[in-house]
């Protein structure tokens, strides 16, 4: 019985260490984005079994995202990066996003002469 408990504790410790490394790696990417765009804010969205999406919006209006394996790791990553996190992607936060011709043509697709989604 004691062997099983020790094996479980070892597995839990390994899993926690892996989660910490993943959060640190994501935080590094978030910090790099923030530095490149003069600061950044974010919002975490649950993606179901796929994990969590961290949407990033830079002070210059540039945007991007990173995907974490779960909500807990996503929360740790944004905490480590030091960015402001919003509950929702709306209002003033959403208004900061600046899209260019590429995004507009991809969103509209062939309806306005943009490239096909093939």
N, C-alpha and C positions, 0 to 999 in steps of 0.2 A: 504494500500500500504506500509506503513512504517513497519507493522508487517512482511510482506513478506521479505523486505530488511533486517530486523534484523535477521530473521530466516536464510536467506541465509548467512549472515555474520557469524552467530554462527556455521552453518554447515561447512563453509569454514575454520573457525578457528579450529574446531575439526579435520577436514581432514588434515590440516597443522600440527597439533600437532601429529596426528597419523603417518604422513609421517616422521616427525622429530624423533619420537621414533623408527620407523623401521630403519631409516638410522643409528641411534646411535647403535642399536642392531647389524646391519650388520657390522658397523665399529669395534665393539668390537670383532666380529668373525674374521674379516680381521686382526686386530691387534694381536690377539692370534696366528693366522697362521704365521704372520710375525715374531713374537717372537720365535715361535717353530722352524722356518726354517732359523734363522739368518738374517732376512730381507725378503722383498718380493716386487714384482712388479706385476702390473695387467693390464688387458685389459677388457673393457666393450663391450659386444656384445648384440645387440638388439635381443630379442626372440619373437617378435611379440606381440600378446595379452598376452602371459605368463609373459612378463616383460623383464628383462635384466640379463644377466649372467656376473658375474665378475670372470674372470679366473685369478687365482693367481699362481705365480711361485716364490718359495723361492730361496734364495741365494744358498742353498744346492741342488737345482734341484728338490726338492719336489714340487708337484703341487696339486691344488684343485680348487674348485669354490664355489661361493655362488650365489643365485638367488634373485634379487630384484624385487619388483612389477612393477617398471618402470625405465626408463633411468635417470630421475631426481633424484630419491632416490638412485640409484646406484652411480651416480656422487657425491652426498652428502656423501655417505658412504665412498667412497675411499678418498675423501677430508678430512673427519674427521680422517680416519686412518693414513693419511700421507704417503701412499705408492706412488711410481712413477706409472703413468698410461700411457700406450702406445696406440697409435691410432690403430695399427694393431698387430696381433699375427703372426709375421714373423721375419726373420733375426736373429739378436743376441738374441733378447728376446725369441723367440721360441727355439733357440739352447740351452738355459739354462735348459730346461725340461729334467729330467732324468727319464726314464722309466725302470721298472724292468721286471722280468720274468712274473709276473702276468699280467701286461698290454699287453705284447707281445702275451701271449697266448690268452687273451680275444680278442685282435684285430684280430688275425689270426684265432681264433676259431678252428673248426675241421680240417681245411686245414693242420695244422702242429701238430695235436694231442692235441690241447688245449681243455679246457672244452667246452661243447656245451652251446649255449645261450638258454637254456630252463628254 
